[in-house]
Amino acid sequence: MANQRDAFAVSGPVSRQLYKRLLDAINPLGEFREEMKKTSVHLVRGSAFAGIHPRKQHLLLTIKAKKPIRNARVFKTEQVSKNRWHVEVKLATEKDIDGVLLGWLRDAYDLCP
């Protein structure tokens, strides 16, 4: 895991554990790197396919998408260019890291060769 003195400095153990679980779950997608920022972590293949924003008791996960994702779990959708969207999902428990979420992350990963 990357150096956690930055984005995870004010997070709690719950968000650190969720982050570790998320990395374990997406590891089979293929190679990517973690870019630790001051308040977030970018998961990068060719470009960032996901962004993680640690909070005390959960993670906010931003996923790159080619179209809006219509799902009750998505609480914010933003069009960032003609064919790119960012969708935000809250991860509060390990159960939130499921097949649906991993499918969205697979699609995002594939957008960033």
mmCIF file of the C-alpha atoms, coordinates in Angstrom:
data_MODEL
# 
_entry.id   MODEL 
# 
loop_
_atom_site.group_PDB 
_atom_site.id 
_atom_site.type_symbol 
_atom_site.label_atom_id 
_atom_site.label_alt_id 
_atom_site.label_comp_id 
_atom_site.label_asym_id 
_atom_site.label_entity_id 
_atom_site.label_seq_id 
_atom_site.pdbx_PDB_ins_code 
_atom_site.Cartn_x 
_atom_site.Cartn_y 
_atom_site.Cartn_z 
_atom_site.occupancy 
_atom_site.B_iso_or_equiv 
_atom_site.pdbx_formal_charge 
_atom_site.auth_seq_id 
_atom_site.auth_comp_id 
_atom_site.auth_asym_id 
_atom_site.auth_atom_id 
_atom_site.pdbx_PDB_model_num 
ATOM 1   C CA . MET A 1 1   ? 0.000   0.000  0.000   1.00 0.00 ? 1   MET A CA 1 
ATOM 2   C CA . ALA A 1 2   ? 1.183   3.519  -0.715  1.00 0.00 ? 2   ALA A CA 1 
ATOM 3   C CA . ASN A 1 3   ? 2.396   5.911  1.930   1.00 0.00 ? 3   ASN A CA 1 
ATOM 4   C CA . GLN A 1 4   ? -0.698  6.914  3.891   1.00 0.00 ? 4   GLN A CA 1 
ATOM 5   C CA . ARG A 1 5   ? 0.605   10.070 5.569   1.00 0.00 ? 5   ARG A CA 1 
ATOM 6   C CA . ASP A 1 6   ? -1.304  12.273 3.153   1.00 0.00 ? 6   ASP A CA 1 
ATOM 7   C CA . ALA A 1 7   ? -4.841  11.307 2.124   1.00 0.00 ? 7   ALA A CA 1 
ATOM 8   C CA . PHE A 1 8   ? -5.305  8.951  5.062   1.00 0.00 ? 8   PHE A CA 1 
ATOM 9   C CA . ALA A 1 9   ? -3.826  11.255 7.718   1.00 0.00 ? 9   ALA A CA 1 
ATOM 10  C CA . VAL A 1 10  ? -7.241  12.224 9.114   1.00 0.00 ? 10  VAL A CA 1 
ATOM 11  C CA . SER A 1 11  ? -9.131  9.065  8.218   1.00 0.00 ? 11  SER A CA 1 
ATOM 12  C CA . GLY A 1 12  ? -10.082 6.398  10.691  1.00 0.00 ? 12  GLY A CA 1 
ATOM 13  C CA . PRO A 1 13  ? -9.296  2.688  10.774  1.00 0.00 ? 13  PRO A CA 1 
ATOM 14  C CA . VAL A 1 14  ? -12.610 1.889  9.045   1.00 0.00 ? 14  VAL A CA 1 
ATOM 15  C CA . SER A 1 15  ? -11.673 3.820  5.909   1.00 0.00 ? 15  SER A CA 1 
ATOM 16  C CA . ARG A 1 16  ? -8.136  2.380  5.890   1.00 0.00 ? 16  ARG A CA 1 
ATOM 17  C CA . GLN A 1 17  ? -9.550  -1.163 6.116   1.00 0.00 ? 17  GLN A CA 1 
ATOM 18  C CA . LEU A 1 18  ? -12.081 -0.450 3.354   1.00 0.00 ? 18  LEU A CA 1 
ATOM 19  C CA . TYR A 1 19  ? -9.284  0.913  1.162   1.00 0.00 ? 19  TYR A CA 1 
ATOM 20  C CA . LYS A 1 20  ? -7.199  -2.217 1.689   1.00 0.00 ? 20  LYS A CA 1 
ATOM 21  C CA . ARG A 1 21  ? -10.219 -4.403 0.879   1.00 0.00 ? 21  ARG A CA 1 
ATOM 22  C CA . LEU A 1 22  ? -10.975 -2.354 -2.246  1.00 0.00 ? 22  LEU A CA 1 
ATOM 23  C CA . LEU A 1 23  ? -7.397  -2.720 -3.503  1.00 0.00 ? 23  LEU A CA 1 
ATOM 24  C CA . ASP A 1 24  ? -7.526  -6.485 -2.902  1.00 0.00 ? 24  ASP A CA 1 
ATOM 25  C CA . ALA A 1 25  ? -10.807 -6.686 -4.847  1.00 0.00 ? 25  ALA A CA 1 
ATOM 26  C CA . ILE A 1 26  ? -9.595  -4.716 -7.874  1.00 0.00 ? 26  ILE A CA 1 
ATOM 27  C CA . ASN A 1 27  ? -6.125  -6.234 -8.038  1.00 0.00 ? 27  ASN A CA 1 
ATOM 28  C CA . PRO A 1 28  ? -7.324  -8.916 -10.530 1.00 0.00 ? 28  PRO A CA 1 
ATOM 29  C CA . LEU A 1 29  ? -8.218  -6.161 -13.039 1.00 0.00 ? 29  LEU A CA 1 
ATOM 30  C CA . GLY A 1 30  ? -4.553  -5.842 -13.965 1.00 0.00 ? 30  GLY A CA 1 
ATOM 31  C CA . GLU A 1 31  ? -1.715  -3.449 -13.379 1.00 0.00 ? 31  GLU A CA 1 
ATOM 32  C CA . PHE A 1 32  ? -2.387  0.002  -11.973 1.00 0.00 ? 32  PHE A CA 1 
ATOM 33  C CA . ARG A 1 33  ? -0.644  2.381  -9.656  1.00 0.00 ? 33  ARG A CA 1 
ATOM 34  C CA . GLU A 1 34  ? -1.729  4.416  -6.668  1.00 0.00 ? 34  GLU A CA 1 
ATOM 35  C CA . GLU A 1 35  ? -1.080  8.143  -6.789  1.00 0.00 ? 35  GLU A CA 1 
ATOM 36  C CA . MET A 1 36  ? -1.364  9.526  -3.273  1.00 0.00 ? 36  MET A CA 1 
ATOM 37  C CA . LYS A 1 37  ? -2.616  13.092 -3.216  1.00 0.00 ? 37  LYS A CA 1 
ATOM 38  C CA . LYS A 1 38  ? -3.163  15.409 -0.268  1.00 0.00 ? 38  LYS A CA 1 
ATOM 39  C CA . THR A 1 39  ? -6.850  14.511 0.192   1.00 0.00 ? 39  THR A CA 1 
ATOM 40  C CA . SER A 1 40  ? -7.357  11.561 -2.149  1.00 0.00 ? 40  SER A CA 1 
ATOM 41  C CA . VAL A 1 41  ? -5.788  8.612  -3.914  1.00 0.00 ? 41  VAL A CA 1 
ATOM 42  C CA . HIS A 1 42  ? -6.001  8.164  -7.681  1.00 0.00 ? 42  HIS A CA 1 
ATOM 43  C CA . LEU A 1 43  ? -5.934  4.668  -9.122  1.00 0.00 ? 43  LEU A CA 1 
ATOM 44  C CA . VAL A 1 44  ? -4.198  5.014  -12.460 1.00 0.00 ? 44  VAL A CA 1 
ATOM 45  C CA . ARG A 1 45  ? -3.767  2.780  -15.461 1.00 0.00 ? 45  ARG A CA 1 
ATOM 46  C CA . GLY A 1 46  ? -3.105  5.077  -18.448 1.00 0.00 ? 46  GLY A CA 1 
ATOM 47  C CA . SER A 1 47  ? -5.055  7.790  -16.647 1.00 0.00 ? 47  SER A CA 1 
ATOM 48  C CA . ALA A 1 48  ? -7.058  7.753  -13.430 1.00 0.00 ? 48  ALA A CA 1 
ATOM 49  C CA . PHE A 1 49  ? -9.960  5.315  -13.540 1.00 0.00 ? 49  PHE A CA 1 
ATOM 50  C CA . ALA A 1 50  ? -10.991 5.881  -9.922  1.00 0.00 ? 50  ALA A CA 1 
ATOM 51  C CA . GLY A 1 51  ? -10.442 8.303  -7.082  1.00 0.00 ? 51  GLY A CA 1 
ATOM 52  C CA . ILE A 1 52  ? -10.756 7.518  -3.382  1.00 0.00 ? 52  ILE A CA 1 
ATOM 53  C CA . HIS A 1 53  ? -11.534 10.209 -0.830  1.00 0.00 ? 53  HIS A CA 1 
ATOM 54  C CA . PRO A 1 54  ? -11.035 8.845  2.711   1.00 0.00 ? 54  PRO A CA 1 
ATOM 55  C CA . ARG A 1 55  ? -13.367 9.929  5.483   1.00 0.00 ? 55  ARG A CA 1 
ATOM 56  C CA . LYS A 1 56  ? -13.410 8.845  9.135   1.00 0.00 ? 56  LYS A CA 1 
ATOM 57  C CA . GLN A 1 57  ? -16.019 6.101  8.733   1.00 0.00 ? 57  GLN A CA 1 
ATOM 58  C CA . HIS A 1 58  ? -16.253 5.520  4.970   1.00 0.00 ? 58  HIS A CA 1 
ATOM 59  C CA . LEU A 1 59  ? -14.734 6.139  1.562   1.00 0.00 ? 59  LEU A CA 1 
ATOM 60  C CA . LEU A 1 60  ? -16.093 8.279  -1.224  1.00 0.00 ? 60  LEU A CA 1 
ATOM 61  C CA . LEU A 1 61  ? -15.263 6.569  -4.485  1.00 0.00 ? 61  LEU A CA 1 
ATOM 62  C CA . THR A 1 62  ? -15.306 8.443  -7.794  1.00 0.00 ? 62  THR A CA 1 
ATOM 63  C CA . ILE A 1 63  ? -15.467 6.168  -10.831 1.00 0.00 ? 63  ILE A CA 1 
ATOM 64  C CA . LYS A 1 64  ? -14.817 7.204  -14.437 1.00 0.00 ? 64  LYS A CA 1 
ATOM 65  C CA . ALA A 1 65  ? -17.611 6.141  -16.803 1.00 0.00 ? 65  ALA A CA 1 
ATOM 66  C CA . LYS A 1 66  ? -18.498 6.572  -20.484 1.00 0.00 ? 66  LYS A CA 1 
ATOM 67  C CA . LYS A 1 67  ? -22.133 7.302  -19.572 1.00 0.00 ? 67  LYS A CA 1 
ATOM 68  C CA . PRO A 1 68  ? -24.098 8.046  -16.411 1.00 0.00 ? 68  PRO A CA 1 
ATOM 69  C CA . ILE A 1 69  ? -24.677 5.059  -14.129 1.00 0.00 ? 69  ILE A CA 1 
ATOM 70  C CA . ARG A 1 70  ? -28.281 4.903  -13.000 1.00 0.00 ? 70  ARG A CA 1 
ATOM 71  C CA . ASN A 1 71  ? -28.273 3.133  -9.647  1.00 0.00 ? 71  ASN A CA 1 
ATOM 72  C CA . ALA A 1 72  ? -29.508 3.983  -6.155  1.00 0.00 ? 72  ALA A CA 1 
ATOM 73  C CA . ARG A 1 73  ? -25.942 3.638  -4.836  1.00 0.00 ? 73  ARG A CA 1 
ATOM 74  C CA . VAL A 1 74  ? -24.726 6.508  -7.025  1.00 0.00 ? 74  VAL A CA 1 
ATOM 75  C CA . PHE A 1 75  ? -25.297 9.756  -5.143  1.00 0.00 ? 75  PHE A CA 1 
ATOM 76  C CA . LYS A 1 76  ? -23.603 12.158 -7.557  1.00 0.00 ? 76  LYS A CA 1 
ATOM 77  C CA . THR A 1 77  ? -23.053 12.145 -11.308 1.00 0.00 ? 77  THR A CA 1 
ATOM 78  C CA . GLU A 1 78  ? -21.042 14.754 -13.174 1.00 0.00 ? 78  GLU A CA 1 
ATOM 79  C CA . GLN A 1 79  ? -20.362 15.030 -16.888 1.00 0.00 ? 79  GLN A CA 1 
ATOM 80  C CA . VAL A 1 80  ? -16.683 16.009 -17.229 1.00 0.00 ? 80  VAL A CA 1 
ATOM 81  C CA . SER A 1 81  ? -16.414 15.929 -21.034 1.00 0.00 ? 81  SER A CA 1 
ATOM 82  C CA . LYS A 1 82  ? -18.504 14.944 -24.044 1.00 0.00 ? 82  LYS A CA 1 
ATOM 83  C CA . ASN A 1 83  ? -18.068 11.214 -23.448 1.00 0.00 ? 83  ASN A CA 1 
ATOM 84  C CA . ARG A 1 84  ? -16.861 11.004 -19.842 1.00 0.00 ? 84  ARG A CA 1 
ATOM 85  C CA . TRP A 1 85  ? -18.694 11.020 -16.553 1.00 0.00 ? 85  TRP A CA 1 
ATOM 86  C CA . HIS A 1 86  ? -17.654 10.806 -12.928 1.00 0.00 ? 86  HIS A CA 1 
ATOM 87  C CA . VAL A 1 87  ? -19.998 8.939  -10.630 1.00 0.00 ? 87  VAL A CA 1 
ATOM 88  C CA . GLU A 1 88  ? -19.653 8.941  -6.865  1.00 0.00 ? 88  GLU A CA 1 
ATOM 89  C CA . VAL A 1 89  ? -20.442 6.062  -4.547  1.00 0.00 ? 89  VAL A CA 1 
ATOM 90  C CA . LYS A 1 90  ? -20.107 5.817  -0.772  1.00 0.00 ? 90  LYS A CA 1 
ATOM 91  C CA . LEU A 1 91  ? -18.363 2.733  0.619   1.00 0.00 ? 91  LEU A CA 1 
ATOM 92  C CA . ALA A 1 92  ? -19.337 2.279  4.259   1.00 0.00 ? 92  ALA A CA 1 
ATOM 93  C CA . THR A 1 93  ? -18.896 -1.480 4.717   1.00 0.00 ? 93  THR A CA 1 
ATOM 94  C CA . GLU A 1 94  ? -17.037 -4.287 2.984   1.00 0.00 ? 94  GLU A CA 1 
ATOM 95  C CA . LYS A 1 95  ? -20.421 -5.465 1.631   1.00 0.00 ? 95  LYS A CA 1 
ATOM 96  C CA . ASP A 1 96  ? -20.422 -2.348 -0.566  1.00 0.00 ? 96  ASP A CA 1 
ATOM 97  C CA . ILE A 1 97  ? -17.444 -3.829 -2.447  1.00 0.00 ? 97  ILE A CA 1 
ATOM 98  C CA . ASP A 1 98  ? -19.528 -6.273 -4.457  1.00 0.00 ? 98  ASP A CA 1 
ATOM 99  C CA . GLY A 1 99  ? -19.884 -7.558 -8.011  1.00 0.00 ? 99  GLY A CA 1 
ATOM 100 C CA . VAL A 1 100 ? -21.860 -4.519 -9.158  1.00 0.00 ? 100 VAL A CA 1 
ATOM 101 C CA . LEU A 1 101 ? -19.198 -2.098 -7.941  1.00 0.00 ? 101 LEU A CA 1 
ATOM 102 C CA . LEU A 1 102 ? -16.404 -4.239 -9.359  1.00 0.00 ? 102 LEU A CA 1 
ATOM 103 C CA . GLY A 1 103 ? -18.190 -4.265 -12.732 1.00 0.00 ? 103 GLY A CA 1 
ATOM 104 C CA . TRP A 1 104 ? -18.239 -0.467 -12.757 1.00 0.00 ? 104 TRP A CA 1 
ATOM 105 C CA . LEU A 1 105 ? -14.548 -0.420 -11.835 1.00 0.00 ? 105 LEU A CA 1 
ATOM 106 C CA . ARG A 1 106 ? -13.739 -2.949 -14.588 1.00 0.00 ? 106 ARG A CA 1 
ATOM 107 C CA . ASP A 1 107 ? -15.458 -0.690 -17.126 1.00 0.00 ? 107 ASP A CA 1 
ATOM 108 C CA . ALA A 1 108 ? -13.559 2.335  -15.774 1.00 0.00 ? 108 ALA A CA 1 
ATOM 109 C CA . TYR A 1 109 ? -10.265 0.429  -15.908 1.00 0.00 ? 109 TYR A CA 1 
ATOM 110 C CA . ASP A 1 110 ? -10.950 -0.515 -19.527 1.00 0.00 ? 110 ASP A CA 1 
ATOM 111 C CA . LEU A 1 111 ? -11.479 3.174  -20.409 1.00 0.00 ? 111 LEU A CA 1 
ATOM 112 C CA . CYS A 1 112 ? -7.876  3.966  -19.400 1.00 0.00 ? 112 CYS A CA 1 
ATOM 113 C CA . PRO A 1 113 ? -5.498  1.796  -21.458 1.00 0.00 ? 113 PRO A CA 1 
# 
